[in-house]
């Protein structure tokens, strides 16, 4: 059987997390239209009769980071430091054993400093690469010419839409064709979820954070975190207690909403998806704090 580790690499918002979720067939990484939503390297497993693939989804790499000089606001400092940590995490994958790279780009965006930085890192890897042209369902704007040269630097090119699931089968065929023969590394029948490096609490916190991003949109910056304080599994119910942490008091009121409407919507959305993922009834107690 074919077995190997495949890294998804690209700048922010090219659809790496959506692609990972589509490939694995279940929610692994959170997906929003905000950059920086994936803050750590995530692993997901795909398996069929051809073999087993361990996917590594890295955070997007930020080329331009706000200065940490004393003149910027406290919120800007939080976001800047968060972006720096995301960059460090993203580049860590290049120090791990990887058999193949999926270089994911979005041809509806101009090539710029961010893309050039990612390309520089990808070129350092002396392993096979597949160029993945995501968002093929969107025709405009079209900056295909900015990326034509990349076809000559990669072993294969696959055009797809991770959002709609188009082109996924062909991508899997191209991946398996370039993986080495080996023995099964992960016993997927023992995994409740296709995630290797997220504990239950971390998976829950990521799910709540995704729902918060979707609900809040541009009202609250992405410098929010979620802490899971308790997960109590009972016979017919799982009780979860969690807190959304925001660095500013003003944002706390926005997250709660008038009469608690916003926090209730976030909690309900997270609870429903957790129930679908686990097949269990969930009771979610969600609070908001400044910290």
C-alpha positions as CSV (number, residue, x, y, z in Angstrom):
1,X,0.0,0.0,0.0
2,X,1.0,3.6,-0.5
3,X,1.7,5.5,2.8
4,X,3.0,9.0,3.3
5,X,2.8,12.5,4.8
6,X,1.5,15.3,2.7
7,X,1.8,19.0,3.7
8,X,-0.7,21.7,2.5
9,X,1.2,24.9,2.1
10,X,0.0,28.4,1.0
11,X,-0.6,31.9,2.0
12,X,-3.7,32.9,4.1
13,X,-7.2,32.3,2.8
14,X,-6.3,30.2,-0.2
15,X,-8.5,27.4,1.1
16,X,-6.0,25.0,2.8
17,X,-8.3,24.2,5.7
18,X,-11.4,23.8,3.5
19,X,-9.3,21.4,1.3
20,X,-8.1,19.4,4.3
21,X,-11.7,19.0,5.5
22,X,-12.8,17.9,2.1
23,X,-9.9,15.4,1.7
24,X,-10.4,13.8,5.1
25,X,-14.2,13.9,4.7
26,X,-14.9,15.5,8.1
27,X,-14.2,18.7,9.9
28,X,-10.6,18.9,11.1
29,X,-9.6,22.5,10.6
30,X,-11.8,25.5,11.3
31,X,-12.9,27.4,8.2
32,X,-13.7,31.1,8.0
33,X,-13.1,34.1,5.7
34,X,-10.6,35.6,8.2
35,X,-6.9,34.9,8.0
36,X,-5.0,33.4,11.0
37,X,-7.8,31.1,11.9
38,X,-5.5,28.0,11.7
39,X,-3.0,28.7,14.5
40,X,-1.2,25.4,14.7
41,X,-0.2,22.6,12.5
42,X,-3.1,20.1,12.1
43,X,-3.0,16.5,11.0
44,X,-5.8,14.5,9.4
45,X,-5.9,11.0,8.0
46,X,-7.3,9.8,4.7
47,X,-7.4,6.1,3.8
48,X,-8.8,3.9,1.0
49,X,-7.8,0.6,-0.6
50,X,-4.8,2.4,-2.3
51,X,-3.2,3.4,1.0
52,X,-3.1,5.9,3.8
53,X,-2.3,9.7,3.6
54,X,-1.4,11.8,6.7
55,X,-2.2,15.4,5.8
56,X,-0.5,18.3,7.5
57,X,-2.4,21.6,7.3
58,X,-0.2,24.6,8.1
59,X,-1.3,28.1,9.0
60,X,-1.0,30.7,6.3
61,X,2.3,32.6,6.2
62,X,2.1,36.3,6.8
63,X,4.8,38.3,5.0
64,X,3.9,41.8,6.4
65,X,3.5,42.0,10.1
66,X,2.5,45.1,12.1
67,X,5.3,46.7,14.1
68,X,5.4,46.1,17.8
69,X,6.6,49.6,18.5
70,X,5.1,51.3,21.6
71,X,3.0,53.7,19.5
72,X,0.6,51.0,18.2
73,X,-2.5,50.0,20.1
74,X,-2.7,47.2,22.5
75,X,-5.0,45.3,20.1
76,X,-2.6,45.7,17.3
77,X,0.2,44.3,19.5
78,X,-1.9,41.3,20.2
79,X,-2.6,40.7,16.6
80,X,1.0,41.3,15.6
81,X,2.4,38.8,18.1
82,X,-0.3,36.3,17.1
83,X,0.7,36.6,13.5
84,X,4.4,36.1,14.4
85,X,3.5,32.9,16.2
86,X,1.4,31.7,13.2
87,X,4.5,32.3,11.0
88,X,6.7,30.3,13.3
89,X,4.2,27.4,13.4
90,X,3.8,27.4,9.6
91,X,7.5,27.1,9.0
92,X,7.9,24.2,11.5
93,X,6.4,21.8,9.0
94,X,9.5,22.2,6.9
95,X,11.5,20.6,9.7
96,X,9.2,17.5,9.8
97,X,9.5,14.4,7.5
98,X,7.2,15.1,4.6
99,X,6.8,13.0,1.4
100,X,4.9,15.5,-0.7
101,X,3.8,19.1,-0.7
102,X,0.5,20.5,-2.0
103,X,1.3,24.1,-2.9
104,X,-2.2,25.7,-2.7
105,X,-2.8,29.0,-4.6
106,X,-5.8,31.1,-5.4
107,X,-5.6,32.4,-9.0
108,X,-8.2,35.1,-8.3
109,X,-5.6,37.0,-6.2
110,X,-2.5,38.8,-7.4
111,X,0.8,37.3,-6.6
112,X,2.6,39.5,-4.0
113,X,5.1,39.5,-1.1
114,X,3.2,36.8,0.8
115,X,3.1,34.5,-2.1
116,X,6.8,35.0,-2.9
117,X,7.7,34.2,0.7
118,X,5.7,31.0,0.6
119,X,7.3,30.1,-2.8
120,X,10.8,30.7,-1.3
121,X,10.1,28.2,1.5
122,X,8.6,25.6,-0.9
123,X,11.6,25.8,-3.2
124,X,13.8,24.8,-0.3
125,X,12.1,21.4,-0.1
126,X,13.8,18.8,-2.3
127,X,10.7,16.6,-2.5
128,X,7.9,16.2,-5.0
129,X,5.3,19.1,-5.2
130,X,1.8,19.3,-6.6
131,X,0.5,22.7,-7.6
132,X,-3.2,23.0,-6.5
133,X,-5.2,25.7,-8.2
134,X,-8.1,26.1,-5.7
135,X,-11.3,28.0,-6.2
136,X,-11.7,26.9,-9.8
137,X,-15.4,27.6,-9.5
138,X,-14.6,31.4,-9.4
139,X,-13.7,32.9,-12.7
140,X,-13.0,36.5,-11.8
141,X,-10.8,38.2,-11.1
142,X,-8.3,36.1,-13.1
143,X,-4.5,36.4,-12.3
144,X,-3.6,33.1,-13.9
145,X,-0.7,34.7,-15.7
146,X,1.0,35.4,-12.3
147,X,1.3,31.7,-11.6
148,X,1.9,30.1,-15.0
149,X,5.7,29.6,-14.3
150,X,4.9,27.4,-11.3
151,X,3.6,24.6,-13.5
152,X,7.2,24.0,-14.6
153,X,8.4,23.7,-11.0
154,X,5.9,21.1,-9.8
155,X,5.4,17.4,-10.6
156,X,1.7,17.9,-11.4
157,X,-1.0,20.6,-11.5
158,X,-4.6,20.0,-10.3
159,X,-7.4,22.6,-10.7
160,X,-10.2,22.1,-8.1
161,X,-12.8,23.6,-5.9
162,X,-12.4,22.5,-2.3
163,X,-15.6,24.3,-1.4
164,X,-17.7,22.3,-3.9
165,X,-15.6,19.1,-3.9
166,X,-14.7,19.3,-7.6
167,X,-11.4,17.8,-8.6
168,X,-10.7,16.0,-5.3
169,X,-10.6,12.5,-6.8
170,X,-8.0,13.5,-9.3
171,X,-5.9,15.2,-6.6
172,X,-6.0,12.0,-4.5
173,X,-4.9,10.0,-7.6
174,X,-1.9,12.3,-8.2
175,X,-1.0,12.1,-4.5
176,X,-1.0,8.3,-4.3
177,X,1.0,8.1,-7.5
178,X,3.9,9.9,-5.7
179,X,3.8,8.3,-2.3
180,X,6.2,5.5,-1.3
181,X,5.2,2.0,-0.5
182,X,4.9,1.3,3.2
183,X,3.0,-0.1,6.1
184,X,-0.1,1.5,7.6
185,X,1.0,4.1,10.2
186,X,-2.3,5.1,11.9
187,X,-5.1,2.8,13.0
188,X,-8.0,5.0,11.9
189,X,-10.6,2.6,13.3
190,X,-9.4,3.7,16.8
191,X,-10.0,7.4,16.1
192,X,-13.2,9.1,17.0
193,X,-12.2,12.0,14.7
194,X,-9.6,12.1,11.9
195,X,-7.3,14.3,14.0
196,X,-4.0,13.1,15.3
197,X,-2.6,16.0,17.3
198,X,-5.7,17.7,18.8
199,X,-7.1,16.6,22.2
200,X,-10.8,16.6,22.7
201,X,-10.6,20.0,24.5
202,X,-8.6,21.5,21.7
203,X,-11.0,20.2,19.1
204,X,-13.9,21.7,21.0
205,X,-12.2,25.1,21.4
206,X,-11.4,25.2,17.7
207,X,-15.0,24.5,16.8
208,X,-16.3,27.2,19.1
209,X,-13.7,29.7,17.8
210,X,-14.9,29.0,14.2
211,X,-18.5,29.7,15.1
212,X,-17.5,32.9,16.9
213,X,-15.6,34.1,13.7
214,X,-18.6,33.3,11.5
215,X,-21.0,35.2,13.8
216,X,-18.9,38.2,14.6
217,X,-17.4,38.8,11.2
218,X,-15.6,42.1,11.2
219,X,-17.0,43.4,14.5
220,X,-14.3,41.7,16.6
221,X,-10.7,41.1,15.5
222,X,-9.4,37.6,15.3
223,X,-7.4,38.0,18.6
224,X,-9.9,35.8,20.5
225,X,-9.2,32.5,22.1
226,X,-11.4,29.8,23.6
227,X,-10.6,27.9,26.8
228,X,-12.4,24.6,27.6
229,X,-12.6,24.3,31.3
230,X,-14.4,20.9,31.6
231,X,-15.6,18.0,29.5
232,X,-17.7,15.6,31.5
233,X,-18.9,12.5,29.7
234,X,-22.1,11.0,31.2
235,X,-24.1,8.1,30.0
236,X,-26.4,10.0,27.7
237,X,-24.9,13.4,27.7
238,X,-21.6,15.3,27.4
239,X,-21.3,18.5,29.5
240,X,-18.9,21.1,28.2
241,X,-17.9,24.3,30.0
242,X,-15.9,26.8,28.0
243,X,-14.9,30.5,27.9
244,X,-14.3,32.9,25.0
245,X,-11.4,35.2,25.9
246,X,-11.1,38.6,24.3
247,X,-8.3,41.2,25.0
248,X,-10.7,44.2,25.2
249,X,-13.7,45.0,27.5
250,X,-15.5,46.6,24.6
251,X,-15.4,43.4,22.6
252,X,-16.9,41.4,25.5
253,X,-20.3,43.3,25.1
254,X,-20.2,42.6,21.3
255,X,-19.6,38.9,21.7
256,X,-22.4,38.6,24.3
257,X,-24.8,40.7,22.3
258,X,-28.1,42.4,23.4
259,X,-29.8,40.1,25.8
260,X,-27.1,37.4,25.2
261,X,-28.3,36.8,21.7
262,X,-24.9,36.6,20.0
263,X,-23.2,34.3,22.5
264,X,-26.3,32.1,22.4
265,X,-26.1,31.8,18.6
266,X,-22.4,31.0,18.8
267,X,-23.1,28.3,21.4
268,X,-26.0,26.8,19.5
269,X,-24.0,26.5,16.3
270,X,-21.0,24.9,18.1
271,X,-23.2,22.5,20.0
272,X,-25.0,21.3,16.9
273,X,-21.7,20.6,15.0
274,X,-20.2,18.9,18.0
275,X,-23.3,16.7,18.3
276,X,-23.0,15.8,14.6
277,X,-19.3,15.0,15.0
278,X,-19.6,12.9,18.1
279,X,-23.0,11.4,17.7
280,X,-23.8,12.4,21.3
281,X,-26.1,14.9,23.0
282,X,-24.1,18.0,24.1
283,X,-24.8,20.5,26.8
284,X,-22.5,23.5,26.2
285,X,-22.1,26.3,28.8
286,X,-20.3,29.2,27.2
287,X,-19.1,32.4,28.9
288,X,-17.1,35.5,27.8
289,X,-14.2,37.0,29.7
290,X,-11.5,39.6,29.2
291,X,-8.1,38.1,29.4
